[in-house]
């Protein structure tokens, strides 16, 4: 994943919120979110489904609780989720989350080809992981998070981002979301099929100029199921 997404107040986002049984406020909306920025995560705490602010970078510096830029941890690769020495191993089993989005940007790694990806008529529920940190000075709980990335969808993804694509969950599948958010559910083998690249809903893909600007420079095209 190139590393940008947005959250725009819209009927699609409102549909996602209704499906998940949560509410997003104006502070959760942003037309451009980059790694290290503040995002909203949906997770379970004390048996309740809640929305928390989080830093989009799973590994934080222990002293400052700011992104540890020595390691790019805004994404968690699916092939590393079962590595016991990896930072995503425990969160994948104990602290999964949903990250709401309207669209995201993928780059071709040539520093000039970027695309905006949306789901037709739908918001996006990224499958994510989070960690909880204690600010020892203030007593505040700070959350950090990452988006799980999958192998690329080929051949459709070859000219978009041939290295990976984000995990997008079907937020209409209430049973799936309940299992995903359940912190006591460590049966991750049941999520194996989710880690296979696929198109659940048709994608609308639009070439843009700069990832931070989101300006379209070509007609959109579709990637179908």
One Martini backbone bead per residue (centre of mass of N, CA, C, O) as a GRO file, in nm:
protein
  225
    1UNK     BB    1   0.096   0.036   0.022
    2UNK     BB    2   0.154   0.364  -0.020
    3UNK     BB    3   0.018   0.567   0.230
    4UNK     BB    4  -0.297   0.657   0.170
    5UNK     BB    5  -0.598   0.814   0.306
    6UNK     BB    6  -0.959   0.860   0.346
    7UNK     BB    7  -1.231   1.055   0.520
    8UNK     BB    8  -1.568   1.095   0.411
    9UNK     BB    9  -1.852   1.239   0.452
   10UNK     BB   10  -2.105   0.988   0.386
   11UNK     BB   11  -2.324   0.747   0.303
   12UNK     BB   12  -2.107   0.525   0.313
   13UNK     BB   13  -2.000   0.582   0.599
   14UNK     BB   14  -2.277   0.560   0.739
   15UNK     BB   15  -2.316   0.264   0.665
   16UNK     BB   16  -2.074   0.155   0.813
   17UNK     BB   17  -2.155   0.252   1.094
   18UNK     BB   18  -2.424   0.098   1.109
   19UNK     BB   19  -2.298  -0.186   1.074
   20UNK     BB   20  -2.095  -0.147   1.334
   21UNK     BB   21  -2.216   0.041   1.566
   22UNK     BB   22  -2.102   0.338   1.503
   23UNK     BB   23  -1.925   0.658   1.547
   24UNK     BB   24  -1.839   0.946   1.368
   25UNK     BB   25  -1.657   1.235   1.364
   26UNK     BB   26  -1.519   1.519   1.245
   27UNK     BB   27  -1.221   1.436   1.341
   28UNK     BB   28  -1.217   1.171   1.143
   29UNK     BB   29  -1.200   1.357   0.910
   30UNK     BB   30  -1.008   1.325   0.593
   31UNK     BB   31  -0.846   1.401   0.279
   32UNK     BB   32  -0.550   1.331   0.422
   33UNK     BB   33  -0.362   1.037   0.510
   34UNK     BB   34  -0.063   0.973   0.668
   35UNK     BB   35   0.188   0.839   0.792
   36UNK     BB   36   0.158   0.916   1.145
   37UNK     BB   37  -0.123   0.974   1.165
   38UNK     BB   38  -0.452   1.026   1.242
   39UNK     BB   39  -0.686   0.771   1.336
   40UNK     BB   40  -0.952   0.543   1.310
   41UNK     BB   41  -1.061   0.286   1.537
   42UNK     BB   42  -1.215  -0.036   1.556
   43UNK     BB   43  -1.297  -0.183   1.876
   44UNK     BB   44  -1.251  -0.380   2.173
   45UNK     BB   45  -1.376  -0.288   2.510
   46UNK     BB   46  -1.518  -0.455   2.750
   47UNK     BB   47  -1.735  -0.561   2.520
   48UNK     BB   48  -1.701  -0.296   2.351
   49UNK     BB   49  -1.767  -0.095   2.079
   50UNK     BB   50  -1.507   0.124   1.958
   51UNK     BB   51  -1.367   0.454   1.912
   52UNK     BB   52  -1.027   0.538   1.829
   53UNK     BB   53  -0.746   0.698   1.848
   54UNK     BB   54  -0.464   0.678   1.618
   55UNK     BB   55  -0.153   0.577   1.512
   56UNK     BB   56  -0.012   0.531   1.186
   57UNK     BB   57   0.191   0.323   1.373
   58UNK     BB   58   0.275   0.051   1.542
   59UNK     BB   59   0.570   0.150   1.607
   60UNK     BB   60   0.686   0.293   1.899
   61UNK     BB   61   0.839   0.498   2.096
   62UNK     BB   62   0.880   0.449   2.431
   63UNK     BB   63   0.923   0.753   2.516
   64UNK     BB   64   0.738   0.935   2.301
   65UNK     BB   65   0.506   0.797   2.129
   66UNK     BB   66   0.632   0.787   1.846
   67UNK     BB   67   0.724   0.714   1.556
   68UNK     BB   68   0.932   0.452   1.441
   69UNK     BB   69   1.127   0.524   1.159
   70UNK     BB   70   1.309   0.267   1.138
   71UNK     BB   71   1.016   0.134   1.101
   72UNK     BB   72   0.780   0.025   0.871
   73UNK     BB   73   0.444   0.011   1.044
   74UNK     BB   74   0.172   0.087   0.875
   75UNK     BB   75   0.224  -0.200   0.780
   76UNK     BB   76   0.111  -0.557   0.759
   77UNK     BB   77   0.224  -0.839   0.653
   78UNK     BB   78   0.082  -1.143   0.596
   79UNK     BB   79   0.364  -1.315   0.594
   80UNK     BB   80   0.420  -1.202   0.915
   81UNK     BB   81   0.187  -1.302   1.118
   82UNK     BB   82   0.354  -1.593   1.194
   83UNK     BB   83   0.587  -1.438   1.325
   84UNK     BB   84   0.706  -1.448   1.648
   85UNK     BB   85   0.914  -1.190   1.601
   86UNK     BB   86   0.692  -1.015   1.520
   87UNK     BB   87   0.490  -0.729   1.576
   88UNK     BB   88   0.212  -0.879   1.460
   89UNK     BB   89   0.153  -1.141   1.611
   90UNK     BB   90  -0.016  -1.055   1.863
   91UNK     BB   91  -0.225  -0.859   1.737
   92UNK     BB   92  -0.353  -1.076   1.547
   93UNK     BB   93  -0.464  -1.236   1.816
   94UNK     BB   94  -0.565  -0.967   2.019
   95UNK     BB   95  -0.564  -0.676   1.818
   96UNK     BB   96  -0.803  -0.612   1.627
   97UNK     BB   97  -0.921  -0.402   1.349
   98UNK     BB   98  -1.101  -0.124   1.215
   99UNK     BB   99  -1.051   0.089   0.919
  100UNK     BB  100  -1.184   0.362   0.805
  101UNK     BB  101  -1.278   0.441   0.454
  102UNK     BB  102  -1.302   0.584   0.122
  103UNK     BB  103  -0.992   0.596   0.025
  104UNK     BB  104  -0.695   0.513  -0.175
  105UNK     BB  105  -0.337   0.496  -0.235
  106UNK     BB  106  -0.140   0.396  -0.517
  107UNK     BB  107   0.192   0.297  -0.618
  108UNK     BB  108   0.449   0.212  -0.871
  109UNK     BB  109   0.752   0.307  -0.772
  110UNK     BB  110   0.817   0.573  -0.982
  111UNK     BB  111   0.712   0.858  -0.863
  112UNK     BB  112   0.435   0.904  -1.088
  113UNK     BB  113   0.231   0.658  -1.026
  114UNK     BB  114  -0.113   0.712  -0.940
  115UNK     BB  115  -0.395   0.577  -0.741
  116UNK     BB  116  -0.735   0.580  -0.688
  117UNK     BB  117  -0.929   0.385  -0.451
  118UNK     BB  118  -1.257   0.248  -0.477
  119UNK     BB  119  -1.575   0.153  -0.381
  120UNK     BB  120  -1.861   0.083  -0.516
  121UNK     BB  121  -2.088   0.232  -0.312
  122UNK     BB  122  -1.844   0.224  -0.082
  123UNK     BB  123  -1.685   0.172   0.182
  124UNK     BB  124  -1.397   0.105   0.396
  125UNK     BB  125  -1.263  -0.198   0.570
  126UNK     BB  126  -0.993  -0.226   0.723
  127UNK     BB  127  -0.756  -0.453   0.818
  128UNK     BB  128  -0.634  -0.436   1.154
  129UNK     BB  129  -0.387  -0.326   1.394
  130UNK     BB  130  -0.312  -0.299   1.754
  131UNK     BB  131  -0.177  -0.086   2.012
  132UNK     BB  132  -0.101  -0.035   2.362
  133UNK     BB  133  -0.019   0.269   2.545
  134UNK     BB  134   0.166   0.426   2.813
  135UNK     BB  135   0.164   0.737   2.953
  136UNK     BB  136   0.365   0.810   3.223
  137UNK     BB  137   0.296   1.119   3.261
  138UNK     BB  138  -0.044   1.112   3.209
  139UNK     BB  139  -0.197   0.815   3.176
  140UNK     BB  140  -0.235   0.779   2.888
  141UNK     BB  141  -0.383   0.621   2.617
  142UNK     BB  142  -0.211   0.481   2.335
  143UNK     BB  143  -0.264   0.430   1.990
  144UNK     BB  144  -0.166   0.187   1.746
  145UNK     BB  145  -0.146   0.124   1.379
  146UNK     BB  146  -0.231  -0.113   1.112
  147UNK     BB  147  -0.227  -0.242   0.780
  148UNK     BB  148  -0.311  -0.506   0.609
  149UNK     BB  149  -0.121  -0.687   0.368
  150UNK     BB  150  -0.127  -0.822   0.045
  151UNK     BB  151  -0.102  -0.968  -0.216
  152UNK     BB  152  -0.135  -0.910  -0.527
  153UNK     BB  153  -0.361  -0.848  -0.781
  154UNK     BB  154  -0.366  -1.065  -1.053
  155UNK     BB  155  -0.328  -0.844  -1.318
  156UNK     BB  156  -0.478  -0.578  -1.213
  157UNK     BB  157  -0.218  -0.465  -1.022
  158UNK     BB  158   0.041  -0.418  -1.199
  159UNK     BB  159  -0.030  -0.087  -1.264
  160UNK     BB  160  -0.046   0.001  -0.945
  161UNK     BB  161   0.065  -0.242  -0.718
  162UNK     BB  162   0.283  -0.518  -0.732
  163UNK     BB  163   0.324  -0.580  -0.406
  164UNK     BB  164   0.028  -0.479  -0.295
  165UNK     BB  165  -0.270  -0.505  -0.078
  166UNK     BB  166  -0.534  -0.436   0.104
  167UNK     BB  167  -0.734  -0.524   0.360
  168UNK     BB  168  -1.085  -0.594   0.295
  169UNK     BB  169  -1.376  -0.588   0.463
  170UNK     BB  170  -1.697  -0.720   0.524
  171UNK     BB  171  -1.919  -0.514   0.696
  172UNK     BB  172  -2.189  -0.693   0.642
  173UNK     BB  173  -2.043  -0.921   0.807
  174UNK     BB  174  -2.115  -0.968   1.124
  175UNK     BB  175  -1.964  -1.229   1.201
  176UNK     BB  176  -1.685  -1.147   1.104
  177UNK     BB  177  -1.652  -0.888   1.273
  178UNK     BB  178  -1.684  -1.026   1.547
  179UNK     BB  179  -1.434  -1.209   1.518
  180UNK     BB  180  -1.223  -0.988   1.457
  181UNK     BB  181  -1.284  -0.812   1.735
  182UNK     BB  182  -1.224  -1.050   1.915
  183UNK     BB  183  -0.981  -1.076   2.165
  184UNK     BB  184  -1.042  -1.399   2.227
  185UNK     BB  185  -0.981  -1.462   1.922
  186UNK     BB  186  -0.714  -1.699   1.818
  187UNK     BB  187  -0.843  -1.815   1.539
  188UNK     BB  188  -0.661  -1.742   1.263
  189UNK     BB  189  -0.715  -1.972   1.061
  190UNK     BB  190  -1.005  -1.857   0.984
  191UNK     BB  191  -0.850  -1.609   0.811
  192UNK     BB  192  -0.706  -1.723   0.558
  193UNK     BB  193  -0.892  -1.622   0.319
  194UNK     BB  194  -0.845  -1.313   0.368
  195UNK     BB  195  -0.525  -1.343   0.267
  196UNK     BB  196  -0.651  -1.345  -0.012
  197UNK     BB  197  -0.661  -1.204  -0.303
  198UNK     BB  198  -0.947  -0.984  -0.367
  199UNK     BB  199  -1.281  -0.895  -0.498
  200UNK     BB  200  -1.566  -0.800  -0.339
  201UNK     BB  201  -1.580  -0.518  -0.479
  202UNK     BB  202  -1.596  -0.292  -0.694
  203UNK     BB  203  -1.346  -0.096  -0.848
  204UNK     BB  204  -1.239   0.246  -0.847
  205UNK     BB  205  -1.002   0.379  -1.082
  206UNK     BB  206  -0.771   0.668  -1.047
  207UNK     BB  207  -0.573   0.883  -1.186
  208UNK     BB  208  -0.313   1.074  -1.033
  209UNK     BB  209  -0.078   1.297  -0.943
  210UNK     BB  210  -0.074   1.339  -0.623
  211UNK     BB  211  -0.116   1.187  -0.320
  212UNK     BB  212  -0.185   1.470  -0.163
  213UNK     BB  213  -0.411   1.579  -0.386
  214UNK     BB  214  -0.610   1.388  -0.569
  215UNK     BB  215  -0.586   1.453  -0.876
  216UNK     BB  216  -0.734   1.396  -1.162
  217UNK     BB  217  -0.592   1.266  -1.502
  218UNK     BB  218  -0.816   1.041  -1.556
  219UNK     BB  219  -1.008   0.802  -1.627
  220UNK     BB  220  -1.199   0.575  -1.501
  221UNK     BB  221  -1.183   0.236  -1.374
  222UNK     BB  222  -1.252  -0.114  -1.351
  223UNK     BB  223  -1.261  -0.366  -1.088
  224UNK     BB  224  -1.376  -0.673  -1.082
  225UNK     BB  225  -1.481  -0.981  -0.952
   0.00000   0.00000   0.00000
